[in-house]
Each structure stands twice: as C-alpha cells, then as structure tokens.
Amino acid sequence: IYKLIIQNKKDKTWMHTPEALAKHYIAYNAKFLGNTEVDQPKGTEVVRDAVRKLKFQRHIKKSEGQKTPKVELQISIYGVKILDPKTKDVQHNCQLHRISFCADDKTDKRIFTFICKDSESNKHLCYVFDSEKCAEEITLTIGQAFDLAYKKFLESGGKDVETRKQIGSLQKRIQELETENRELKKKVQDLEEQLMISQVSPVGSISVKSPSTDIFDMVPFSPASPLTPIPASNGAHLPPLPGRSPEPSLGKDLFGAEPFDPFICAAADFPPDIQSKLDEMQEGFKMGLTLEGTVFSLDPLDSRC
C-alpha cells in the first residue's frame, strides 16, 4: 500500500511534465460507475464502502440491460473534468482543492475513486470509475495536478491569504487589549474619585481637593493622554503645561498609534467574493490530498462491472 500527503511530499517523481498539466490537460477514457455521498473526506473504508455500493448498483442496472456509461477525464491544474466523450459536454467539474482523497484498486488495476466536496451542497461525494488497467496512473496524475495547483496557488496569492489571517488574529488581540485598557482606565478613574474625597477635618468639616489634583496635589495620571510635544511658534517643542494633558492626535488609538487596518494592502486587496474563494481554496489545499493503493475487489461480484 502506498500513501502520501501531497503537501508533505517533496521528492515524488511524477509521470507528466508540469507544462502538460498547467497549459493543457491529460485525457483518459473510463467507465463511470457514478457517485455517492460519504460522511468523511478521507479514509480507505469510506471509499471501499462507496465502491461496493456503486458496483452493486451497476450490477443491477447491467442485469436490466443498461450499459455503464463511458466518460472522458480531463485532468489539469484547474481540476478534473468528467465529460461525455462524444459531445464533450461537461457532466462534473471537480476542482482540485475540493478533492481530498484518491485511491486505486491494487488488485485488478481498473477501479479508481476520489472524494470531492460538492461546491453547492458542501457534501462529500465519492466518484468511482472503471478504467482500462490504468487506475494507478490516473491516481498519480491527479496527485501531480494537485501538487502543481497548490504551488501555483501559493505563488499567486495563497501566502497573502495566510498573512491576512494572521493579521486578522493580531487585530482581534489588539481589540481585546484595548477593551482591557478601557476597563483598567475606568478602574483607575474610580479610584481617583475615591481618593479625591478629602479626609474629615478635626472640626468635622469636609474639604474637597480640586478635581485637577489628587490627594498628593499631583495631576492624576491618565493612560489615554500621552505626552505629545506641542510645537511652539519658534519651531521648538515645549512640554505640556502643568495640570493640563494634551489631546491625543485625531485618529489615533489609546496608545497614540495610528489606526490599525489589516485589509489595506494596496494592489493586493481583494473584493469579498474573491477573498472568500481564496480562503476556501487555502482550506482545501491545507487539508492535502491523500493517494492510496488499496483492495476493492473482495468478492466475485466485484470482479467486473
């Protein structure tokens, strides 16, 4: 049994030139047994059960005189297209980042299958095919296409998607810190108000300190008032006057820094719909593609379709 996660495999020898899959496509003829929903994106037992189910359904249809339809597979870095070999009408278009598992039958070299997440229902569908003794070659071709597509995605903006997510996390953390800072500021102000209440005098009178100073006749500290120099008329910089705190610059946060916007990236900025697609592609490629050789033909019924 061979098994690999494409994104972690660096020394795999592929069957085709990169140009063949990037600029054109590799075509294969096969019989299409159909597809069926599965509950997991990966797993030998998952595809084995799907193969048994579709083989049984095909056996029933064959006994009723129905032939297994022939299809043409066009494999490229843009996906796996399933077409009618005569009319060239596209029956299914499976994008590579949605394909998570691909396996072939190592006993009869005909059956191969892959699991793809449907773009509309988001359900995982298992596609099963019967080829002319080239199941392993088709499986490896899909793996090579996935590998090239993932590299192209990184070169064309995939790294930027990851950077944006990291910046988004930092932005969230900054918002949390600013909220915490406001709460601490409020507590400091409450303490200052309590300390500003003068001690009771010997004759029972109460004297109240000026709200501009604390019990030590000092100007209360305010974390939201950074000591920003004020330009003088002669060009020199003078410190703020005692008892007065300069207003922070307009548009700056509690620390006097410029507003933080993680989505200002000039030409690299993407519209929301494009960004969501890039996020989806990144998640798909991140999951990786598992290639596996396994055994599907376990009983006489499975020997041929």
C-alpha positions as CSV (number, residue, x, y, z in Angstrom):
1,I,0.0,0.0,0.0
2,Y,1.3,3.4,-0.9
3,K,0.0,6.5,0.8
4,L,1.2,10.1,0.8
5,I,0.0,13.6,1.7
6,I,1.0,15.6,-1.4
7,Q,1.7,18.8,0.5
8,N,4.4,17.0,2.6
9,K,6.0,15.0,-0.3
10,K,8.9,16.8,-1.9
11,D,10.8,14.1,-3.8
12,K,7.9,12.4,-5.7
13,T,8.7,11.6,-9.4
14,W,5.7,12.4,-11.4
15,M,4.6,11.0,-14.8
16,H,4.0,14.1,-16.8
17,T,5.7,17.4,-17.4
18,P,4.4,20.4,-15.4
19,E,3.6,22.2,-18.7
20,A,1.3,19.3,-19.8
21,L,-0.9,19.9,-16.7
22,A,-0.5,23.7,-16.4
23,K,-1.1,24.7,-20.0
24,H,-3.1,21.7,-21.3
25,Y,-4.6,18.6,-19.8
26,I,-4.1,14.8,-19.7
27,A,-7.1,12.9,-21.0
28,Y,-8.2,9.4,-20.0
29,N,-11.2,7.2,-21.1
30,A,-13.1,5.3,-18.4
31,K,-16.4,4.0,-17.4
32,F,-18.3,6.0,-14.8
33,L,-20.0,3.9,-12.1
34,G,-21.4,7.1,-10.6
35,N,-21.0,9.0,-7.3
36,T,-22.4,8.6,-3.8
37,E,-22.4,10.7,-0.7
38,V,-19.9,9.7,2.0
39,D,-19.6,11.0,5.6
40,Q,-15.9,11.6,5.7
41,P,-13.4,13.4,3.3
42,K,-10.8,10.7,3.7
43,G,-10.4,7.0,4.5
44,T,-9.9,3.6,2.9
45,E,-13.0,2.1,4.4
46,V,-15.0,5.1,3.3
47,V,-14.2,4.7,-0.3
48,R,-14.3,0.9,-0.1
49,D,-17.9,1.0,1.1
50,A,-18.7,3.5,-1.7
51,V,-17.2,1.3,-4.3
52,R,-19.1,-1.7,-3.1
53,K,-22.4,0.3,-3.2
54,L,-21.9,1.6,-6.7
55,K,-20.7,-1.7,-8.0
56,F,-23.8,-3.4,-6.7
57,Q,-26.0,-0.7,-8.2
58,R,-24.2,-1.0,-11.6
59,H,-24.5,-4.8,-11.4
60,I,-28.3,-4.4,-11.0
61,K,-28.5,-1.9,-13.9
62,K,-26.4,-4.2,-16.1
63,S,-28.8,-7.1,-15.4
64,E,-31.5,-4.8,-16.6
65,G,-29.7,-4.2,-19.9
66,Q,-28.2,-0.8,-19.1
67,K,-24.6,-0.3,-20.1
68,T,-22.0,1.5,-17.9
69,P,-21.6,5.0,-19.4
70,K,-18.3,5.9,-20.9
71,V,-16.7,9.3,-20.0
72,E,-13.6,11.2,-20.7
73,L,-11.5,12.6,-17.8
74,Q,-9.6,15.8,-18.4
75,I,-7.0,16.3,-15.6
76,S,-5.2,19.7,-15.3
77,I,-4.2,22.1,-12.6
78,Y,-7.7,23.6,-12.8
79,G,-9.5,20.3,-11.8
80,V,-10.8,17.0,-13.0
81,K,-13.5,17.4,-15.7
82,I,-15.8,14.5,-16.4
83,L,-17.2,14.8,-20.0
84,D,-19.3,13.0,-22.5
85,P,-16.7,11.6,-24.9
86,K,-18.8,12.3,-28.0
87,T,-20.5,15.6,-27.3
88,K,-17.8,16.9,-24.9
89,D,-20.5,18.2,-22.6
90,V,-19.1,18.6,-19.0
91,Q,-21.0,16.4,-16.6
92,H,-19.0,17.2,-13.5
93,N,-16.2,19.7,-12.8
94,C,-14.2,18.8,-9.6
95,Q,-11.8,21.5,-8.5
96,L,-8.6,20.1,-7.1
97,H,-8.7,21.9,-3.8
98,R,-12.0,20.2,-3.2
99,I,-10.5,16.7,-3.8
100,S,-9.2,15.2,-0.5
101,F,-8.7,11.5,-1.2
102,C,-7.8,9.4,-4.3
103,A,-7.3,5.7,-4.4
104,D,-7.0,2.9,-6.9
105,D,-7.5,-0.9,-6.7
106,K,-4.1,-2.6,-6.4
107,T,-5.6,-6.0,-7.3
108,D,-7.2,-5.5,-10.7
109,K,-5.7,-2.1,-11.8
110,R,-9.0,-1.0,-13.2
111,I,-11.0,0.7,-10.4
112,F,-10.1,4.1,-9.0
113,T,-12.0,6.6,-7.0
114,F,-11.7,10.0,-5.4
115,I,-13.6,12.0,-2.8
116,C,-14.6,15.6,-3.7
117,K,-16.6,18.2,-1.8
118,D,-19.6,19.4,-3.8
119,S,-19.5,23.1,-4.4
120,E,-23.2,23.6,-3.9
121,S,-24.3,21.2,-1.2
122,N,-20.8,21.0,0.5
123,K,-21.4,17.3,0.8
124,H,-18.5,14.9,0.3
125,L,-19.1,12.8,-2.8
126,C,-17.2,9.7,-3.8
127,Y,-16.7,9.2,-7.6
128,V,-15.9,5.7,-8.9
129,F,-14.5,4.8,-12.3
130,D,-13.5,1.6,-14.2
131,S,-10.5,2.3,-16.5
132,E,-8.5,0.1,-18.9
133,K,-5.8,-1.1,-16.4
134,C,-4.5,2.5,-15.7
135,A,-6.2,3.2,-12.4
136,E,-2.8,3.8,-10.7
137,E,-1.6,6.2,-13.5
138,I,-4.8,8.2,-13.2
139,T,-4.5,8.4,-9.4
140,L,-0.9,9.7,-9.7
141,T,-1.9,12.2,-12.4
142,I,-4.5,13.7,-10.1
143,G,-1.9,13.8,-7.4
144,Q,0.6,15.6,-9.6
145,A,-2.1,18.1,-10.8
146,F,-2.9,18.8,-7.1
147,D,0.8,19.4,-6.3
148,L,1.2,21.8,-9.2
149,A,-2.1,23.6,-8.4
150,Y,-1.1,24.1,-4.8
151,K,2.3,25.6,-5.8
152,K,0.6,27.9,-8.3
153,F,-1.9,29.0,-5.6
154,L,0.9,29.9,-3.3
155,E,2.7,31.9,-6.0
156,S,-0.5,33.8,-7.0
157,G,-1.7,34.9,-3.6
158,G,-2.1,32.0,-1.2
159,K,0.7,33.2,1.1
160,D,-1.1,36.6,1.2
161,V,-4.3,34.8,2.4
162,E,-2.4,33.2,5.3
163,T,-0.8,36.6,6.1
164,R,-4.2,38.2,6.2
165,K,-5.5,35.6,8.6
166,Q,-2.5,36.1,10.9
167,I,-3.0,39.9,10.8
168,G,-6.7,39.4,11.5
169,S,-5.8,37.4,14.6
170,L,-3.5,40.2,15.7
171,Q,-6.2,42.8,15.1
172,K,-8.6,40.8,17.3
173,R,-5.9,40.6,20.0
174,I,-5.4,44.4,19.8
175,Q,-9.1,45.0,20.2
176,E,-9.1,42.7,23.3
177,L,-6.2,44.7,24.7
178,E,-7.9,48.0,24.0
179,T,-11.0,46.8,25.8
180,E,-9.0,45.6,28.7
181,N,-7.2,49.0,28.7
182,R,-10.5,50.9,28.8
183,E,-11.7,48.7,31.8
184,L,-8.4,49.4,33.6
185,K,-8.7,53.1,32.9
186,K,-12.2,53.1,34.3
187,K,-11.0,51.4,37.5
188,V,-8.2,54.0,37.8
189,Q,-10.7,56.8,37.4
190,D,-12.9,55.3,40.1
191,L,-10.0,55.0,42.5
192,E,-9.0,58.6,41.8
193,E,-12.5,59.8,42.6
194,Q,-12.5,58.0,45.9
195,L,-9.0,59.3,46.8
196,M,-10.1,62.9,45.8
197,I,-12.6,62.9,48.7
198,S,-10.8,64.7,51.4
199,Q,-10.2,63.3,54.9
200,V,-12.6,64.6,57.6
201,S,-11.2,67.7,59.3
202,P,-10.9,67.8,63.2
203,V,-14.0,70.0,63.4
204,G,-16.0,67.6,61.2
205,S,-15.9,69.7,58.1
206,I,-15.0,68.1,54.7
207,S,-12.6,69.7,52.3
208,V,-12.6,68.6,48.7
209,K,-9.5,68.8,46.7
210,S,-9.6,70.3,43.3
211,P,-10.6,67.7,40.8
212,S,-7.5,68.6,38.8
213,T,-5.2,67.1,41.5
214,D,-5.1,64.1,43.7
215,I,-4.6,63.8,47.5
216,F,-0.9,64.5,47.0
217,D,-1.6,67.6,45.0
218,M,-0.4,65.8,41.9
219,V,-2.1,65.8,38.5
220,P,-4.0,62.5,38.1
221,F,-2.4,60.1,35.7
222,S,-4.4,59.3,32.6
223,P,-3.2,56.4,30.3
224,A,-5.3,57.9,27.4
225,S,-3.2,61.1,27.5
226,P,0.2,60.5,26.0
227,L,2.8,63.3,26.5
228,T,2.8,64.6,23.0
229,P,5.0,67.6,22.4
230,I,3.3,70.8,21.3
231,P,5.0,72.8,18.6
232,A,6.0,76.3,19.7
233,S,5.8,79.3,17.4
234,N,9.6,79.4,17.0
235,G,9.7,75.8,16.0
236,A,10.8,74.4,19.3
237,H,9.0,71.7,21.2
238,L,7.6,72.5,24.6
239,P,6.2,70.1,27.2
240,P,2.5,70.3,28.1
241,L,1.6,72.8,30.8
242,P,1.3,71.5,34.3
243,G,-2.2,70.4,35.2
244,R,-3.2,70.0,31.5
245,S,-3.0,67.0,29.3
246,P,-2.7,67.5,25.6
247,E,-5.4,66.0,23.5
248,P,-4.3,62.8,21.6
249,S,-4.0,63.2,17.8
250,L,-7.2,62.6,15.9
251,G,-7.5,59.1,14.6
252,K,-5.0,57.6,17.0
253,D,-5.8,54.8,19.5
254,L,-5.3,54.7,23.3
255,F,-1.6,54.3,22.8
256,G,-1.2,57.2,20.4
257,A,-0.7,54.9,17.5
258,E,-2.3,55.2,14.1
259,P,-5.5,53.1,13.5
260,F,-4.7,49.5,12.6
261,D,-6.3,48.3,9.4
262,P,-5.2,44.8,8.3
263,F,-7.0,45.0,4.9
264,I,-5.2,48.0,3.4
265,C,-2.8,46.1,1.1
266,A,-2.9,48.4,-1.9
267,A,-3.0,46.3,-5.1
268,A,-3.1,43.0,-3.2
269,D,-6.5,43.8,-1.8
270,F,-9.3,41.5,-3.0
271,P,-13.1,42.0,-3.2
272,P,-15.0,40.0,-0.5
273,D,-16.2,37.4,-3.0
274,I,-12.7,36.7,-4.3
275,Q,-11.3,36.7,-0.8
276,S,-13.9,34.1,0.3
277,K,-12.9,31.9,-2.6
278,L,-9.2,32.2,-1.8
279,D,-10.0,31.3,1.8
280,E,-11.9,28.2,0.6
281,M,-9.0,27.2,-1.7
282,Q,-6.5,27.6,1.1
283,E,-8.5,25.4,3.4
284,G,-8.8,22.7,0.7
285,F,-5.1,22.7,-0.1
286,K,-4.2,22.8,3.6
287,M,-6.1,19.5,4.1
288,G,-3.9,17.9,1.5
289,L,-4.6,15.1,-0.9
290,T,-4.1,11.5,0.2
291,L,-3.2,9.0,-2.5
292,E,-3.7,5.3,-1.6
293,G,-3.5,1.9,-3.3
294,T,-6.0,-0.4,-1.7
295,V,-8.1,-3.5,-2.3
296,F,-11.7,-3.0,-3.5
297,S,-12.3,-6.4,-5.2
298,L,-13.2,-8.7,-2.2
299,D,-15.9,-10.9,-3.7
300,P,-16.9,-12.4,-7.1
301,L,-19.5,-9.7,-7.7
302,D,-16.8,-7.0,-7.6
303,S,-14.5,-8.7,-10.1
304,R,-16.0,-6.9,-13.1
305,C,-18.7,-4.3,-13.7
